[in-house]
Every structure is written in C-alpha cells, then in structure tokens.
Amino acid sequence: MKKTKLLSKIIFVFALLILVSCDNEPVDATLASQLNNPTNTGGGNNNGGGTGGAAVFKADFGGQTWVATSATANIYNGQIELVGLKGAEGFGFSLTGTTAGTYNALNNTFAYAPNANDSYLGINPTSPTVSAGSLTITTIDTVNHTISGTFAFTGYWSDFSVTNISPIVFTNGVFTNIPYTSQNTVTDSFYAQVDGNEFVEDHIDVSDIISTGFPDSYSIAASKTNGDTIGIRISQALPVGTYQFTGPLALDLSASYLLGGVLYNSESGSLTITSKTATHMEGTFSIIVKNYTTNDTKTISNGAFSVDLP
C-alpha cells in the first residue's frame, strides 16, 4: 500500500523509548551538539518566545522540573509534530495545524511516556469531550527553522480500563528554539499483517536515530491516525542481507508494535534488506513481538517496505 512519507519522530515516540533505552549525554553537551542552531544568535528566554539561543524543552510535574536531553519537530502536510526525550522517557505532541496559535488536547495528540512500557495521554476517560490541556505555539522562526511555545495538560493512564492509577498534571511546559524540519511529500510503500489481518497505515515515517550506546540507525514507522504503529529500527551500517531480531535491546535491529497504547517489542524474527542505496532501501520482514508485562505476543508477517532514506 502506498502512503505518504513523513520525516517525523513523534508518532514513533513510544518505539524510540524502548529502542533508545540508554541515557543521552548530559544536558549541556546534548544541547550544544544536537539542539543548538548554529545560525542562532542572541538570547532565548524561558517562556517559549525566544527567537535565538540554545534549545530548551522542559516541564514541571511531581514537584520537579523535567528537562529533555534531545528534542525535534516536524512541520508537514498540515501538521506539527514535536517530541522531547530524556533516555527512556519523553513527551510527544501531534497538532492539526502549521501556524502559531493554541491547540487543545481534545482535537490533538498529547502524550507522556515515563518509560518504554507505560504512557499517559491527554484524554480524560471520564470526560472525553473536555480538553485535558493545551499547547501554544508562540513562534515559528522560518529563517532559523526553530519552533517555540508552551504547554500544560493532565495525562491519564493510557489503559482506560485501569482506574487505580492517578493522572499526572504537567505545568509550566516550555519548548524554545526547537529545530524543525519541513519536508515535501514523497511516496513510499509499507505492508504487513498482524495476526493475519492487514495493518492499514495512514502514514509512513522515516528518520535517523542517533543515540549514545547504539549504532546510527534508520527508523521506519508505519502508523494509523489512532496512534497504532509498527516501528522498525535498522542499523545504517547493515548492507543487503538477512538479519535476525534477537530482542528489544539488540544493537543492530529491533522493532516495536504499539496497539491501543500497549507496547509490544521484538522478540524474534528476521528482516531481509533486498536493495539498498544511499537514498533508498527495500526489504521484507516477519516478527514476533511481545508485551513483557502481560507476555502476550503478536505475529507480524508478510512484511515489506520500500522507502526513501533521510
């Protein structure tokens, strides 16, 4: 099935949280090497309105200030996607718009994942028609390609059948001078079956993953608008050939499947890279994925992809 390629990390955020399990470098070093825009000059500020200076992504909750060690954003096809990560923890936002302004949690996706297996969403299961928060884009700097703003929301446990886990209130959220990418639409293809049923994706996201302790990798994420996602991480160093999935933390190859907010990670299977150039890669795959909390498994079969590389 042909779908549009969106160079984005946000829908793949939960897969990243398991694939990138080790901490990044300290905040200052990461901001200097990953988040600073070298063309920026002048000073940013802490209210989401800066037009220059170091990138910052932070929020208050649980009596402490959480600060991301890496962050990125994408603007494409009528959407803004934003993610901030610190080791196996992160925030993700997907907004239906491409301009400065305020976006509520009712019509957009707000998410927080404290680790690779758990997640909180900006959806109140007892009042699903009431917004659980908002995010304001204060500045989109089209010269330096950075985005700034603020957010606050209440995150509810993603498994709505569980009622004994308290929500988390996130306040004073700030993202300043986060670098963004704006890509033209191109056409890639992805196909897979999950337990014998076709996984019909709405988007295909292809991006680079660079993290301490792991080889530089490509991520391929096929996702539905409801957030269900099949994600595959492939080391950029792998040539044409067949490779085995050996577990969720394998260095060269791993995968994940997000279903209704429940994360399954690769346990076994294989992937064959049938064609690879500097700009394009094709392959096939079959994977057994497992939720390591419930031990439930899913079979992803007849997988195939043909994607342009970032």
BELPE-V868519 format. One record per residue. RES is the residue in one letter. OMEGA is omega as a letter, one per 40 degrees, with the letter a starting at -180 (NA if undefined). Layout:
# BELPE-V868519
res={RES,RES}
omega={OMEGA,OMEGA}
This chain:
# BELPE-V868519
res={M,K,K,T,K,L,L,S,K,I,I,F,V,F,A,L,L,I,L,V,S,C,D,N,E,P,V,D,A,T,L,A,S,Q,L,N,N,P,T,N,T,G,G,G,N,N,N,G,G,G,T,G,G,A,A,V,F,K,A,D,F,G,G,Q,T,W,V,A,T,S,A,T,A,N,I,Y,N,G,Q,I,E,L,V,G,L,K,G,A,E,G,F,G,F,S,L,T,G,T,T,A,G,T,Y,N,A,L,N,N,T,F,A,Y,A,P,N,A,N,D,S,Y,L,G,I,N,P,T,S,P,T,V,S,A,G,S,L,T,I,T,T,I,D,T,V,N,H,T,I,S,G,T,F,A,F,T,G,Y,W,S,D,F,S,V,T,N,I,S,P,I,V,F,T,N,G,V,F,T,N,I,P,Y,T,S,Q,N,T,V,T,D,S,F,Y,A,Q,V,D,G,N,E,F,V,E,D,H,I,D,V,S,D,I,I,S,T,G,F,P,D,S,Y,S,I,A,A,S,K,T,N,G,D,T,I,G,I,R,I,S,Q,A,L,P,V,G,T,Y,Q,F,T,G,P,L,A,L,D,L,S,A,S,Y,L,L,G,G,V,L,Y,N,S,E,S,G,S,L,T,I,T,S,K,T,A,T,H,M,E,G,T,F,S,I,I,V,K,N,Y,T,T,N,D,T,K,T,I,S,N,G,A,F,S,V,D,L,P}
omega={a,i,i,i,i,i,a,i,a,i,i,a,a,i,i,a,i,a,i,a,a,a,i,i,i,a,a,a,a,i,a,a,a,a,i,i,a,i,a,i,a,a,i,i,a,i,i,a,a,i,i,i,a,i,i,i,a,i,i,i,a,i,a,i,i,a,i,i,i,a,i,i,i,i,a,i,i,a,i,i,a,i,i,a,i,a,a,a,a,i,i,i,i,a,i,i,a,a,i,a,a,a,a,a,a,a,a,a,i,a,i,i,i,i,a,a,a,i,i,a,i,i,i,a,i,i,a,i,i,a,a,i,a,i,i,i,a,a,i,a,a,i,a,i,i,a,a,i,a,i,i,i,i,a,a,i,a,i,a,i,i,a,a,i,a,i,i,i,i,a,i,i,a,i,a,i,i,a,i,i,i,a,i,i,i,a,i,i,i,i,i,i,i,a,i,a,a,i,a,a,i,a,i,a,i,a,i,i,i,a,i,i,i,i,i,a,i,i,i,a,i,a,i,i,i,i,i,a,i,a,i,i,a,i,a,a,a,i,i,a,a,a,a,i,a,i,a,a,i,a,a,a,i,a,i,i,i,a,i,a,i,a,i,a,a,i,i,i,a,i,i,i,a,a,a,i,i,a,a,i,i,i,i,a,i,a,i,i,a,i,a,i,a,a,i,a,i,i,i,a,i,a,i,i,i,a,i,a,i,NA}
